[in-house]
Amino acid sequence: MKQLGTVFLIAFICLTLIFGATSCAEKAPPAPSGAEVPTPAKTRAEVNILESSLHFYPESFVFTHLIGEVQNTGNVPLRVTKITAEFYDNRGYLLDQYTTDAVREYLSPGEKSPFHFYWDQEKYPVGYKPHSMKIDYYTYDSPLLPAKIEVLNYHLALFNYYSPYIEVELHNPTNETIWDETLLVVFYDDQGKILSYGTAGTGTLLPNQVTKANVWPDVGLRKTTAYGPVFEVSENYSLVIY
């Protein structure tokens, strides 16, 4: 009887040690007090039209032009494929739909691009905003590579007094030939409203070559004088190369 009780006691102790050890091994160690658990950053794809930058101007009493800017306000690279402006009647029926492209198609977070619409001035006079403006875009998986050509300096120049353009000095700092990157100049007024923009290709630059390029405004900056439409001079402008 004594021997049987001893056997049961030994078995009980062994089971306690086995299951107790297993239970302890399965328990997770407690998190240190005050430690923060990192959370992965959320991907946010977002692009917006900058309403404050919209600029209307007439052309020869025939067309109304609308220039504006879109900005990548998300945290991933985007490709802007189309911008649509729509006009509706009082009952909500679609009257007209216009589409255009962003001048700069690929945008990294924070980057902006101008766009340009024009329509019949008799139907939609200057200052008559579209009832709806939409942007088609999608995320671009690969990171956007920076331009290889560097801008040494640039300044505002005038041709025949009334035609402003930007003269740019460029340099290829690499050991390889670079083919045709793009220069984009955007002109603004004192309130930050876009007045015009212009693009130009850099051309082919050989290793360590220095050259010059001129960027002219493609649209806008026009004002009417006694001598006809001329270009306004704006010293508030930005330049990017891509």
TORPA-221907 format. One line per 8 residues: their letters; for each residue x, y, z of N, C-alpha, C, O. Coordinates in steps of 0.2 Angstrom, whole numbers, plus 5000, padded with zeros to 4 digits. Atoms other than C-alpha are relative to their C-alpha. Example, Ala and Ser with C-alpha at 12.3 -4.5 7.8 and 13.67 -1.06 7.14 Angstrom:
REM TORPA-221907
AS> 5004/4994/5000/5062/4978/5039/5004/5006/5000/5009/5005/5003  4996/4994/4999/5068/4995/5036/4996/5005/5003/4999/5011/5004 .
END
This chain:
REM TORPA-221907
MKQLGTVF> 5004/4994/5000/5000/5000/5000/5004/5006/5000/5003/5011/4996  4996/4994/4999/5014/5012/5005/5004/5000/4993/5005/5006/4990  4996/5000/5007/5023/5007/4988/4995/5003/4995/4998/5007/4991  5005/4997/5005/5007/5011/4978/4999/5008/5001/4999/5011/4996  5001/4993/4999/5005/5028/4987/5007/5004/4997/5006/5009/4995  4993/4997/5002/5024/5032/4983/5000/5001/4992/5002/5006/4990  5000/4999/5007/5021/5028/4965/4995/5005/4997/4997/5009/4993  5004/4995/5002/5006/5039/4963/5003/5007/5002/5002/5012/4998 .
LIAFICLT> 4997/4994/4998/5015/5053/4972/5006/5002/4995/5006/5008/4992  4995/4998/5005/5030/5052/4960/4997/5001/4993/4999/5006/4990  5003/4999/5006/5018/5051/4945/4997/5007/5000/4998/5011/4995  5003/4993/5000/5009/5067/4951/5005/5005/4999/5004/5010/4996  4995/4995/5001/5025/5076/4953/5003/5001/4993/5004/5007/4991  4998/5000/5007/5031/5071/4936/4996/5004/4995/4998/5008/4991  5005/4997/5004/5015/5077/4928/5000/5007/5001/4999/5011/4996  5000/4993/4998/5016/5093/4937/5006/5004/4997/5005/5009/4994 .
LIFGATSC> 4994/4997/5003/5033/5097/4931/5000/5000/4993/5002/5005/4990  5000/5000/5008/5030/5092/4913/4995/5005/4998/4997/5009/4994  5005/4995/5002/5014/5102/4911/5001/5007/5002/4999/5012/4999  4998/4994/4998/5020/5116/4921/5005/5003/4996/5005/5009/4994  4995/4997/5004/5035/5118/4911/4998/5002/4993/4999/5007/4990  5003/4998/5006/5025/5117/4895/4996/5006/5000/4996/5010/4995  5004/4994/4999/5013/5130/4901/5004/5006/5000/5002/5011/4998  4996/4994/4999/5027/5142/4906/5003/5001/4993/5004/5007/4991 .
AEKAPPAP> 4996/4999/5006/5036/5139/4889/4995/5004/4995/4997/5007/4991  5004/4997/5005/5020/5144/4880/4998/5007/5001/4995/5011/4997  5002/4994/4998/5017/5160/4889/5005/5005/4997/5011/5005/4997  4996/4995/5003/5023/5176/4880/5003/5004/5005/5000/5006/5010  4997/4996/4995/5035/5187/4889/4996/5007/5000/4994/5009/4995  5004/4994/5000/5026/5203/4895/5004/5006/4996/5010/5006/4997  4997/4994/5004/5029/5219/4884/5003/5005/5006/5000/5006/5011  4998/4995/4995/5040/5232/4893/4996/5006/5001/4992/5008/4996 .
SGAEVPTP> 5004/4994/4999/5031/5246/4901/5001/5006/4996/5007/5008/4996  4999/4994/5004/5028/5261/4890/5003/4999/4993/5003/5004/4989  4998/5002/5007/5034/5252/4874/4995/5001/4995/4989/4999/4996  5004/4999/5005/5026/5257/4858/5001/4995/4995/5006/4994/4992  4999/5005/5005/5022/5244/4845/4999/5004/4993/4994/5007/4992  5000/4996/5006/5026/5251/4828/4994/4997/4995/4993/4991/4995  5005/5002/5004/5012/5251/4815/5002/5002/4993/5005/5007/4992  4998/4999/5007/5015/5250/4796/4997/5006/4997/4991/5007/4998 .
AKTRAEVN> 5003/4994/5003/5012/5266/4786/4995/4998/4995/4996/4994/4991  5006/5001/5005/4996/5267/4776/5002/5003/4994/5004/5009/4993  5000/4997/5007/4997/5269/4757/4994/5004/4999/4989/5002/5000  5006/4996/5002/4987/5284/4752/5001/5003/4993/5006/5007/4992  4999/4997/5006/4985/5288/4734/4995/5005/4999/4989/5004/5000  5005/4994/5000/4977/5305/4732/5003/5006/4995/5009/5007/4996  4998/4995/5004/4978/5319/4719/4994/5005/5000/4989/5003/4999  5005/4995/5000/4969/5336/4719/5001/5006/4996/5007/5007/4994 .
ILESSLHF> 5000/4994/5003/4965/5351/4709/5001/5006/5004/4997/5006/5009  4999/4994/4996/4972/5367/4717/4995/5005/4998/4997/5009/4993  5006/4996/5002/4956/5377/4716/5003/5008/5000/5001/5012/4996  4997/4993/4999/4966/5393/4722/5004/5002/4994/5006/5008/4993  4995/4998/5006/4977/5392/4706/4997/5001/4994/5000/5003/4989  5004/4999/5006/4963/5392/4693/5001/5007/4997/4999/5012/5000  4999/4994/5003/4966/5405/4680/4996/5000/4993/4998/4996/4989  5004/5000/5006/4954/5410/4666/5003/5006/4996/5005/5011/4999 .
YPESFVFT> 4998/4994/5004/4959/5421/4651/4996/4999/4993/4996/4994/4991  5004/5001/5007/4950/5425/4634/5006/5000/4995/5011/5002/4995  4995/5000/5006/4958/5423/4617/4995/5002/4994/4991/4999/4991  5003/4997/5006/4952/5434/4603/4992/5000/5000/4989/4999/4994  5007/5001/4999/4934/5433/4609/4997/4994/4997/4991/4994/4995  5002/5006/5003/4933/5416/4603/5000/4994/5005/4995/4990/5006  4999/5005/4995/4939/5404/4616/5001/5003/5007/5004/5008/5008  4998/4999/4993/4940/5404/4635/5005/4995/5002/5004/4989/5001 .
HLIGEVQN> 4994/5005/4998/4956/5396/4642/4999/5000/5008/4998/5005/5011  4999/5002/4993/4957/5388/4659/5007/4997/5001/5008/4991/4999  4994/5003/4998/4974/5385/4667/5000/4998/5007/4997/5002/5011  5000/5002/4993/4976/5376/4683/5006/4995/5002/5010/4994/4997  4995/5004/4998/4987/5364/4693/4997/4994/5004/4992/4995/5007  5002/5006/4996/4985/5346/4700/5006/4999/5005/5012/5000/5003  4994/5002/4996/4996/5340/4715/4998/4993/5003/4993/4992/5005  5000/5007/4996/5000/5323/4722/5000/5001/5007/5005/5003/5010 .
TGNVPLRV> 5000/4999/4992/4994/5325/4740/5000/4993/5004/4999/4993/5010  5000/5007/4996/4996/5306/4744/5008/4999/5002/5012/5004/5002  4993/5002/4998/5012/5297/4749/5003/4995/4995/5008/4991/4997  4997/5005/5005/5015/5286/4733/5000/5003/4994/4996/5008/4992  5000/4997/5007/5020/5290/4715/4994/4998/4997/4991/4993/4997  5006/5000/5004/5006/5293/4703/5001/5001/4993/5005/5005/4991  5001/4998/5007/5002/5293/4685/4993/5003/4999/4988/5000/4999  5006/4996/5002/4989/5306/4680/4998/4999/4993/5002/5001/4988 .
TKITAEFY> 5002/5001/5007/4980/5300/4664/4996/5004/4997/4996/5005/4991  5005/4996/5003/4966/5312/4662/4997/5004/5005/4996/5003/5011  5003/4996/4996/4958/5327/4669/4993/5002/4996/4994/5004/4990  5007/4999/5004/4939/5330/4664/4996/5006/5004/4996/5006/5010  5004/4994/4997/4929/5346/4666/4993/4999/4997/4992/4997/4991  5007/5001/5003/4910/5345/4664/4995/5006/5002/4996/5009/5007  5005/4995/4999/4896/5357/4662/4993/4997/5000/4991/4993/4996  5007/5003/5000/4877/5353/4667/4995/5006/5000/4997/5012/5001 .
DNRGYLLD> 5005/4995/5000/4861/5362/4665/4996/5000/5007/4999/4997/5012  5003/4999/4993/4849/5367/4679/4997/4994/5003/4995/4993/5009  5003/5006/4998/4841/5350/4679/5005/4994/5002/5003/4989/5004  4994/5005/4999/4858/5341/4681/5002/4996/4995/5005/4991/4995  4998/5004/5006/4859/5335/4664/5007/5002/4997/5008/5008/4997  4993/4999/5003/4877/5334/4656/4999/5004/4993/4995/5002/4989  5000/4996/5006/4879/5348/4643/5006/4999/4996/5006/4997/4990  4994/5000/5004/4897/5347/4638/5005/4997/5005/5005/4997/5011 .
QYTTDAVR> 4995/5003/4997/4912/5337/4643/5007/5001/4997/5007/4999/4991  4994/4999/5003/4930/5341/4640/5006/4997/5004/5005/4996/5010  4995/5004/4997/4946/5331/4643/5007/5003/4998/5008/5006/4993  4993/4998/5002/4965/5336/4644/5005/4996/5004/5003/4992/5008  4995/5004/4997/4981/5329/4650/5004/5005/5005/5004/5011/5004  4996/4997/4996/4992/5334/4664/5007/5001/4996/5009/4996/4993  4994/4999/5004/5008/5342/4657/5005/4995/5002/5009/4992/4998  4995/5004/4997/5019/5332/4669/4996/4994/5002/4992/4994/5007 .
EYLSPGEK> 5005/5006/4999/5011/5314/4669/5002/4996/5006/4997/4994/5009  4998/5004/4994/5021/5306/4683/5002/5005/5005/5006/5009/5004  4999/4996/4994/5021/5314/4700/5002/4996/5006/4998/4992/5008  4998/5002/4993/5030/5310/4716/4996/5004/5005/4993/5009/5004  5003/4996/4994/5022/5315/4733/5002/5007/5000/5008/5008/5001  4999/4993/4999/5020/5333/4734/5001/5004/4993/5001/5010/4993  4999/4997/5006/5024/5337/4716/4994/5002/4996/4988/5000/4997  5005/4997/5003/5013/5348/4705/5001/4999/4992/5006/4999/4990 .
SPFHFYWD> 5000/4999/5007/5008/5349/4686/4995/5004/4998/4989/5004/5000  5005/4996/5003/4999/5362/4676/4996/4996/4995/4998/4990/4993  5004/5002/5006/4985/5358/4664/4996/5006/4997/4996/5011/4999  5003/4994/5004/4975/5368/4651/4994/4997/4996/4994/4992/4993  5007/5001/5003/4957/5368/4645/4999/5006/4995/5001/5011/4997  5003/4994/5003/4949/5379/4632/4993/4998/4997/4993/4992/4994  5007/5001/5002/4931/5380/4626/4997/5006/4997/5000/5012/4997  5003/4995/5003/4919/5391/4616/4998/5006/5005/4994/5004/5010 .
QEKYPVGY> 5001/4995/4996/4919/5408/4624/4992/5002/5000/4990/5005/5005  5007/4998/5000/4901/5411/4619/4995/4996/5004/4991/4998/5007  5003/5005/4996/4895/5396/4628/5002/5001/5008/4997/5001/5012  4997/4999/4993/4906/5398/4644/5005/5005/5000/5011/5004/4999  4995/4994/5000/4913/5415/4646/5005/4999/5005/5005/4995/5009  4995/5000/4995/4928/5419/4656/4998/5001/5007/4993/5005/5009  5002/5000/4993/4926/5415/4674/4995/4995/5002/4993/4994/5008  5006/5005/4999/4912/5403/4672/5003/4993/5001/5006/4990/4996 .
KPHSMKID> 4996/5007/4998/4919/5387/4681/4996/4994/4998/4990/4994/4998  5003/5006/5001/4915/5370/4676/4996/4997/5007/4999/4999/5012  5004/5002/4994/4902/5362/4688/5003/4994/5003/5002/4992/5009  4997/5006/4997/4913/5346/4690/5007/5000/4996/5007/5001/4990  4993/5001/5002/4932/5343/4688/5002/4993/5003/5002/4993/5009  4998/5006/4997/4938/5325/4690/5007/4998/4997/5009/5000/4991  4994/5002/5002/4955/5317/4689/5001/4992/4999/4999/4989/5004  4999/5007/5001/4959/5299/4682/5008/4999/5002/5012/5002/4999 .
YYTYDSPL> 4993/5001/4998/4975/5292/4690/5001/4993/5003/4996/4990/5005  4999/5007/4997/4983/5276/4696/5007/5000/5003/5011/5004/5002  4993/5000/4996/4998/5272/4708/5005/4997/4995/5004/4993/4991  4994/5002/5004/5015/5270/4700/5005/4996/5004/5008/4999/5009  4997/5004/4995/5024/5255/4708/5008/5002/5001/5011/5002/5006  4993/4999/5000/5042/5260/4703/5001/5007/5002/4997/5012/5001  4998/4993/4998/5050/5275/4711/5002/5004/4994/5005/5002/4990  4998/4996/5005/5052/5290/4700/5007/5002/5000/5009/5005/5006 .
LPAKIEVL> 4993/4998/4999/5070/5293/4696/5001/5007/4999/4998/5010/4994  4999/4993/5001/5077/5311/4697/5004/5001/4993/5007/4996/4991  4996/4998/5006/5084/5320/4682/5007/4999/5001/5010/5001/5006  4993/5000/5000/5102/5317/4678/5003/5006/4998/5009/5008/5001  4997/4993/5002/5105/5334/4670/4999/5005/5006/4993/5005/5009  5001/4995/4995/5108/5348/4682/4999/5007/4998/5002/5008/4992  5000/4993/5002/5103/5366/4681/5005/5004/5004/5005/5004/5010  4995/4996/4997/5117/5378/4684/4997/5007/5002/4998/5009/5008 .
NYHLALFN> 5003/4994/4999/5107/5394/4683/4994/5001/4995/4994/4998/4990  5005/4999/5005/5092/5401/4675/4997/5007/5002/4997/5009/5008  5002/4993/4999/5084/5419/4673/4995/5002/4995/4994/4999/4990  5005/4998/5005/5070/5428/4665/5003/5005/4995/5007/5009/4997  4997/4996/5006/5074/5436/4648/4994/5002/4996/4988/5000/4997  5006/4998/5004/5063/5446/4636/5002/5001/4993/5008/5002/4991  4999/5000/5007/5061/5445/4618/4995/5006/4997/4989/5005/4998  5004/4995/5003/5055/5461/4609/4996/5003/5006/4990/5006/5005 .
YYSPYIEV> 5002/4996/4994/5051/5468/4627/4993/4996/5003/4993/4995/5009  5007/5003/4997/5033/5459/4628/5000/4993/5000/4995/4990/5002  5000/5007/5000/5038/5441/4626/5005/4997/5005/5011/4996/5003  4995/5002/4995/5046/5434/4642/5001/4992/4999/4997/4989/4996  4998/5007/5000/5055/5417/4642/5006/4999/5005/5008/5004/5008  4995/5002/4995/5067/5408/4654/5006/4997/4996/5006/4992/4993  4994/5002/5002/5085/5406/4649/5003/4995/5005/5004/4997/5011  4997/5005/4995/5093/5390/4657/5006/4998/4998/5008/4996/4992 .
ELHNPTNE> 4993/5003/5002/5111/5384/4658/5000/4993/5003/4998/4992/5009  5000/5007/4998/5112/5365/4659/5007/4997/5000/5011/4999/4996  4994/5004/5000/5126/5353/4663/4999/4993/5001/4995/4991/5005  5000/5008/4999/5128/5334/4661/5006/4998/5005/5012/4998/5002  4994/5002/4996/5139/5329/4676/5002/4993/5000/5006/4991/5004  4999/5007/5000/5139/5311/4672/5005/4998/4994/5007/5002/4991  4995/5003/5005/5151/5300/4661/4996/4997/4994/4999/4993/4991  5004/5003/5006/5137/5295/4649/4996/5006/4997/4995/5011/4999 .
TIWDETLL> 5004/4995/5003/5127/5304/4636/4993/4999/5002/4990/4994/5003  5007/5000/4998/5109/5309/4641/4996/5003/4995/4998/5008/4992  5005/4998/5005/5095/5311/4629/4994/5003/5002/4990/5000/5006  5006/4996/5000/5082/5324/4630/4996/4999/5007/4991/4995/5006  5005/4999/4994/5075/5327/4648/4996/5006/4998/4997/5010/4993  5005/4994/5001/5061/5340/4650/5001/5005/5005/5001/5004/5011  5001/4994/4996/5061/5357/4657/4993/5003/5000/4990/5003/4995  5007/4997/4999/5045/5364/4664/5000/5007/5004/5003/5006/5010 .
VVFYDDQG> 5000/4994/4997/5043/5382/4669/4992/5002/5001/4988/5002/4997  5007/4998/4998/5027/5388/4678/5000/5007/5003/5004/5009/5007  5000/4993/4998/5023/5407/4680/4994/5001/5004/4988/4998/5003  5006/4999/4996/5012/5413/4694/5000/5008/5001/5004/5012/5000  5001/4993/4998/5005/5430/4700/5002/5001/5007/5004/4996/5010  4998/4999/4993/5008/5438/4717/4996/4996/5005/4998/4995/5011  5004/5004/4995/4994/5428/4725/5001/4992/4999/4997/4988/5002  4998/5007/5001/5001/5411/4718/4995/4997/4995/4995/4991/4994 .
KILSYGTA> 5004/5003/5005/4988/5409/4704/5004/4999/4994/5008/5004/4992  4996/5001/5006/4995/5401/4689/4998/5004/4994/4992/5005/4993  5001/4995/5006/4997/5413/4674/5002/4996/4993/4998/4997/4988  4998/5003/5006/5006/5402/4661/5005/4994/5002/5007/4993/5008  4995/5005/4999/5018/5387/4659/5003/4999/4993/5000/5001/4988  4997/5002/5006/5030/5381/4646/5005/4995/5001/5007/4993/5006  4996/5006/4999/5040/5366/4642/5005/5000/4994/5004/5003/4989  4995/5000/5005/5056/5363/4632/5005/4994/5001/5006/4992/5007 .
GTGTLLPN> 4996/5005/4999/5067/5348/4629/5008/5002/5001/5009/5008/4998  4993/4999/4998/5086/5348/4635/5004/4999/4994/5009/5002/4993  4996/5002/5005/5092/5340/4619/5005/4995/5003/5004/4993/5008  4995/5005/4998/5106/5328/4619/5007/5003/5003/5009/5008/5000  4994/4997/4997/5121/5332/4631/5005/4994/5001/5003/4989/5004  4995/5005/5000/5137/5323/4630/5003/5000/5007/5002/5005/5011  4997/5000/4993/5147/5319/4646/5004/5006/5002/5008/5009/4998  4997/4993/4997/5152/5335/4656/4998/5006/4995/5002/5011/4996 .
QVTKANVW> 5002/4994/5005/5144/5346/4642/4996/5005/5004/4991/5003/5008  5004/4994/4997/5137/5363/4647/4996/5003/4994/5000/5004/4989  5004/4997/5005/5123/5370/4636/4995/5005/5002/4994/5005/5008  5005/4995/4998/5109/5383/4636/4993/4998/4996/4993/4995/4991  5007/5001/5003/5090/5381/4633/4995/5005/5002/4996/5008/5007  5005/4995/4998/5076/5393/4632/4993/4997/5001/4991/4992/4997  5007/5003/4999/5058/5389/4639/4995/5006/4999/4996/5011/5003  5005/4994/5001/5044/5400/4632/4993/4998/5002/4991/4992/5003 .
PDVGLRKT> 5007/5002/4998/5026/5401/4639/4996/4998/4994/4996/5001/4989  5004/5003/5005/5015/5390/4629/4993/5003/4999/4990/5004/4994  5007/4997/4999/4998/5398/4635/5000/5005/5005/5005/5006/5009  5001/4995/4995/4992/5412/4645/5005/5006/5000/5008/5007/4995  4996/4994/4999/5001/5428/4651/4998/5005/4995/5002/5010/4994  5002/4995/5005/4991/5437/4638/4996/5006/5003/4992/5004/5008  5004/4995/4998/4984/5454/4641/4999/5005/4993/5003/5005/4989  5002/4996/5006/4975/5466/4628/5002/5007/5001/5001/5010/5006 .
TAYGPVFE> 4998/4993/5000/4983/5483/4624/4997/5003/4994/4994/5000/4990  5002/4996/5006/4980/5496/4611/5003/4997/4994/5001/4998/4988  4996/5003/5006/4993/5486/4600/4998/4993/4999/5001/4989/4995  5002/5007/5001/4984/5469/4602/5002/4996/5006/5005/4999/5011  4998/5004/4994/4987/5455/4614/5007/4999/5000/5011/4998/4996  4993/5001/4999/5004/5454/4622/5001/4996/5006/4996/4994/5010  4999/5004/4995/5012/5444/4635/5002/5004/5006/5006/5009/5006  4998/4996/4994/5013/5450/4653/5007/4997/5003/5008/4991/5001 .
VSENYSLV> 4993/5002/4997/5030/5449/4662/4998/4998/5008/4996/5002/5011  5001/5003/4993/5029/5438/4678/5007/4998/5003/5010/4993/5000  4994/5002/4997/5045/5437/4689/4999/4994/5006/5004/4993/5009  5001/5005/4995/5037/5424/4700/4998/4993/4996/4993/4992/4993  5000/5006/5004/5040/5407/4692/5004/4995/5004/5009/4996/5008  4996/5005/4998/5047/5390/4696/5002/4996/4994/4999/4996/4989  4998/5004/5005/5057/5378/4686/5002/4993/5002/5005/4992/5008  4998/5007/4998/5059/5359/4687/5002/4996/4993/5001/4998/4988 .
IY> 4997/5004/5005/5068/5346/4676/4998/4993/5001/4999/4991/5007  5002/5007/4998/5062/5328/4674/5001/4996/4993/5000/4990/4993 .
END
